[in-house]
Amino acid sequence: MSAERPAPPGFVRAAALVARKDLAVEGRTRESMAASLLFALIVLVVFAFAFDLDFVRRTGVSKIVPGMLWVTLAFSAIVGFNRSFATERARDALTGLAIAPVDRGAVLCGKAFANLTLLVLLEAAVIPLTGIFFDVDMVTAAPPLAAVVLLHSAGLAQLGTIFGAVVSRLGRGEAFLATLLLPAATPLFLSAVHCTATVFEGSPLAGDAKWLLITAGLDVLYFLVAWLLADAILEDA
């Protein structure tokens, strides 16, 4: 009697396997992190030359630095999002993911988690550099800033994964990804800049409860959209 076939992994385990695979590949190559970090460093240097410390202090840190920080993170993240499907596309491995006996939503969820992990690592380097360049006390602001960054990064990573899959399927690059991602992520960036400014002002985040609730709702919405559209996105991969 033939042995029974093992049951396919469930949603959570399948997503974890995809995320672990992506992070292992990045750990070996470090291509996405290196490219994203280099881009972020260049953007910060340009901003540092454009806005000297005297101007930032006169105008106010909360009015200048939050926008520069999130512009830097947004465009640096796009470099990584575009590469999230590049390995599978180059090796024609995306077809294997698409026909695997798992929920296709788990594939996108796993890739989104991997993208979020890499984005958080990028932020862990960019935020202290921003503090150094613009003389911002990031240590005092660290706990509330971490909450703001993580909440908004979750939605950004989910959107980046969705559009990264679409762009990979169409064979386009970072420019097309930016064209799709930035308008869709505008509510996230508006909330992120507003809440970050509140943190830098030293005000409690309780006053931005509406912004934070909207962002949490958007995070859930983007997850549901990815789950519902996963078949359409991956069917012709």
ABEGO torsion letter per residue (X at the ends): XBBBBBBBBBAAAAAAAAAAAAAAAAAAAGAAAAAAAAAAAAAAAAAAAABBAAAAAAAEAAAAAAAAAAAAAAAAAAAAAAAAAAAAAAAGAAAAAAABBBBAAAAAAAAAAAAAAAAAAAAAAAAAAAAAAAGBBAAAAAAAAAAAAAAAAAAAAAAAAAAAAAAAAAGBBAAAAAAAAAAAAAAAAAAAAAAAAAAAAGBBAAAAAAAAAAAAAAAAAAAAAAAAAAAAAAAAX
